[in-house]
Amino acid sequence: SPAEFDGPLGHIPGAANIPLDQFAQRAAEAAAPGRRTVLVCHTDRRSSAADKFLRDNGASETAVLRGGMVAWTQAGLPRGS
């Protein structure tokens, strides 16, 4: 969600925010042909659902960031806000 994307955990620099409830309509933004896509959410539940949607619709260059922004933050990696 936008609140999560801009919330305390922030987001990965350069990330795009596509909420799961808008994902079916905006999936082409996430997985253009030939583009590698890493899906991220707070933990990894919603990003896993988005990954399944993409794979069910022909995408192959996708991955889920296991542990999501919680794991990213705990690892001390850079965040946007």
Long-range contacts (C-beta under 8 A, 24 or more apart in sequence): 4-41, 4-42, 4-69, 6-81, 9-42, 9-69, 9-70, 9-72, 9-73, 9-79, 10-69, 10-73, 10-79, 10-80, 10-81, 11-40, 11-69, 11-79, 11-80, 11-81, 12-40, 12-69, 12-72, 12-77, 12-78, 12-79, 12-80, 13-78, 13-79, 13-80, 14-80, 15-40, 15-80, 18-50, 20-46, 20-49, 20-50, 23-50, 23-53, 24-53, 27-53, 27-54, 27-57, 30-54, 31-59, 31-61, 31-62, 34-61, 35-61, 36-61, 36-62, 36-63, 37-61, 37-62, 37-63, 38-62, 38-63, 38-64, 38-65, 39-63, 39-64, 39-65, 40-64, 40-65, 40-68, 40-69, 40-72, 41-68, 41-69, 42-68, 42-69, 42-70, 43-67, 43-68, 43-70, 44-68
